[in-house]
Amino acid sequence: MKITHKGDYALKAVLDLAIHYDEGVVTIQAIAKRIDAPSKFLEQVLLELKRGGFIESRRGKIGGYMLSKPPQSITLGEVIRFVDGPLEPIACVNKGYSDCNDLHKCVFRPVWQKVFKATSDIVDHITFEDLARQIEAVDRMPTYSI
Protein backbone atom coordinates (compact mmCIF):
# COMPACT_ATOMS: atom_id res chain seq x y z
CA MET A 1 0.00 0.00 0.00
CA LYS A 2 1.25 3.43 -0.93
CA ILE A 3 -0.61 6.63 -0.20
CA THR A 4 -0.07 9.20 -2.95
CA HIS A 5 -0.35 12.98 -2.58
CA LYS A 6 -3.79 12.69 -4.13
CA GLY A 7 -4.73 10.02 -1.58
CA ASP A 8 -3.39 12.10 1.28
CA TYR A 9 -5.41 15.14 0.20
CA ALA A 10 -8.48 12.95 -0.32
CA LEU A 11 -8.22 11.58 3.22
CA LYS A 12 -7.68 15.07 4.66
CA ALA A 13 -10.61 16.49 2.66
CA VAL A 14 -12.99 13.74 3.80
CA LEU A 15 -11.81 14.24 7.37
CA ASP A 16 -12.35 18.00 7.11
CA LEU A 17 -15.88 17.40 5.80
CA ALA A 18 -16.47 14.92 8.63
CA ILE A 19 -15.37 17.48 11.22
CA HIS A 20 -17.73 20.04 9.68
CA TYR A 21 -20.48 17.50 8.89
CA ASP A 22 -23.20 19.28 10.89
CA GLU A 23 -22.46 22.62 9.22
CA GLY A 24 -23.74 21.66 5.78
CA VAL A 25 -21.80 22.61 2.67
CA VAL A 26 -18.19 23.74 2.92
CA THR A 27 -16.42 25.76 0.24
CA ILE A 28 -13.38 24.42 -1.55
CA GLN A 29 -11.44 27.47 -0.40
CA ALA A 30 -12.20 26.71 3.25
CA ILE A 31 -11.17 23.07 2.87
CA ALA A 32 -8.00 23.99 0.97
CA LYS A 33 -6.98 26.49 3.62
CA ARG A 34 -7.60 24.13 6.54
CA ILE A 35 -5.79 21.15 4.99
CA ASP A 36 -3.10 23.27 3.33
CA ALA A 37 -3.83 22.02 -0.19
CA PRO A 38 -3.63 23.78 -3.55
CA SER A 39 -7.21 24.67 -4.58
CA LYS A 40 -6.85 23.51 -8.19
CA PHE A 41 -5.46 20.11 -7.21
CA LEU A 42 -8.04 19.78 -4.43
CA GLU A 43 -10.77 20.45 -6.97
CA GLN A 44 -9.66 17.37 -8.95
CA VAL A 45 -9.50 15.29 -5.77
CA LEU A 46 -12.99 16.37 -4.74
CA LEU A 47 -14.39 15.52 -8.17
CA GLU A 48 -12.94 12.04 -7.85
CA LEU A 49 -14.39 11.65 -4.35
CA LYS A 50 -17.74 12.77 -5.77
CA ARG A 51 -17.53 10.10 -8.50
CA GLY A 52 -16.83 7.57 -5.76
CA GLY A 53 -19.97 8.56 -3.88
CA PHE A 54 -18.15 9.87 -0.82
CA ILE A 55 -19.13 13.52 -1.23
CA GLU A 56 -21.77 15.68 -2.87
CA SER A 57 -21.49 19.16 -4.27
CA ARG A 58 -23.91 22.04 -4.34
CA ARG A 59 -23.67 24.78 -6.93
CA GLY A 60 -24.44 28.41 -6.49
CA LYS A 61 -23.64 31.29 -4.22
CA ILE A 62 -23.93 29.15 -1.10
CA GLY A 63 -22.47 26.08 -2.78
CA GLY A 64 -19.70 23.80 -1.71
CA TYR A 65 -19.09 20.21 -0.69
CA MET A 66 -20.43 17.88 1.96
CA LEU A 67 -20.23 14.19 2.77
CA SER A 68 -22.81 12.10 0.95
CA LYS A 69 -23.27 9.86 3.99
CA PRO A 70 -22.55 10.18 7.72
CA PRO A 71 -18.87 10.06 8.78
CA GLN A 72 -19.45 6.84 10.72
CA SER A 73 -20.39 5.16 7.42
CA ILE A 74 -17.08 5.91 5.67
CA THR A 75 -13.93 4.00 6.54
CA LEU A 76 -10.36 4.96 5.92
CA GLY A 77 -9.90 1.78 3.87
CA GLU A 78 -12.74 2.63 1.47
CA VAL A 79 -11.25 5.99 0.58
CA ILE A 80 -7.70 4.64 0.30
CA ARG A 81 -8.80 1.82 -2.02
CA PHE A 82 -10.89 4.15 -4.17
CA VAL A 83 -8.20 6.81 -4.64
CA ASP A 84 -4.96 4.83 -4.47
CA GLY A 85 -5.98 1.28 -5.32
CA PRO A 86 -5.59 -2.01 -3.48
CA LEU A 87 -3.96 -2.40 -0.10
CA GLU A 88 -2.14 -5.60 -1.01
CA PRO A 89 1.64 -5.09 -0.84
CA ILE A 90 2.13 -7.48 -3.80
CA ALA A 91 -0.19 -9.03 -6.40
CA CYS A 92 0.25 -12.62 -5.21
CA VAL A 93 -1.68 -11.83 -2.03
CA ASN A 94 -4.91 -11.77 -4.05
CA LYS A 95 -7.01 -14.92 -3.96
CA GLY A 96 -6.97 -16.70 -7.27
CA TYR A 97 -3.56 -15.34 -8.22
CA SER A 98 -1.81 -17.80 -10.52
CA ASP A 99 0.96 -15.93 -12.34
CA CYS A 100 3.74 -17.41 -10.24
CA ASN A 101 5.11 -20.93 -10.55
CA ASP A 102 6.50 -20.89 -7.00
CA LEU A 103 3.28 -19.97 -5.21
CA HIS A 104 2.92 -23.33 -3.46
CA LYS A 105 6.42 -23.12 -1.94
CA CYS A 106 6.90 -19.37 -1.59
CA VAL A 107 7.91 -18.31 1.91
CA PHE A 108 7.19 -14.65 1.24
CA ARG A 109 3.51 -14.94 0.29
CA PRO A 110 2.31 -15.80 3.84
CA VAL A 111 4.27 -12.81 5.16
CA TRP A 112 2.64 -10.44 2.64
CA GLN A 113 -0.76 -11.94 3.42
CA LYS A 114 -0.24 -11.14 7.11
CA VAL A 115 0.86 -7.60 6.25
CA PHE A 116 -2.25 -7.17 4.09
CA LYS A 117 -4.56 -8.59 6.78
CA ALA A 118 -3.06 -6.40 9.50
CA THR A 119 -3.30 -3.29 7.34
CA SER A 120 -6.88 -4.08 6.31
CA ASP A 121 -7.91 -4.82 9.89
CA ILE A 122 -6.76 -1.35 10.87
CA VAL A 123 -7.98 0.85 8.01
CA ASP A 124 -11.27 -1.00 7.56
CA HIS A 125 -12.27 -0.41 11.17
CA ILE A 126 -11.44 3.28 11.46
CA THR A 127 -14.23 5.60 10.40
CA PHE A 128 -14.00 9.27 9.70
CA GLU A 129 -16.23 9.85 12.71
CA ASP A 130 -13.56 8.12 14.86
CA LEU A 131 -10.90 10.45 13.45
CA ALA A 132 -13.08 13.55 13.86
CA ARG A 133 -13.69 12.64 17.50
CA GLN A 134 -9.94 12.26 18.06
CA ILE A 135 -9.37 15.75 16.72
CA GLU A 136 -12.17 17.17 18.88
CA ALA A 137 -10.65 15.50 21.95
CA VAL A 138 -7.24 17.00 21.20
CA ASP A 139 -8.80 20.43 20.63
CA ARG A 140 -10.55 20.20 24.02
CA MET A 141 -7.33 19.38 25.87
CA PRO A 142 -6.17 22.24 28.03
CA THR A 143 -2.94 23.94 27.08
CA TYR A 144 -0.56 25.16 29.70
CA SER A 145 2.02 27.85 29.28
CA ILE A 146 4.28 29.64 31.67
Helices and strands as residue ranges (DSSP letters): H 5-19, G 21-23, H 28-35, H 39-51, E 55-58, E 64-67, G 71-73, H 76-84, G 91-93, G 103-105, H 108-123, H 128-140
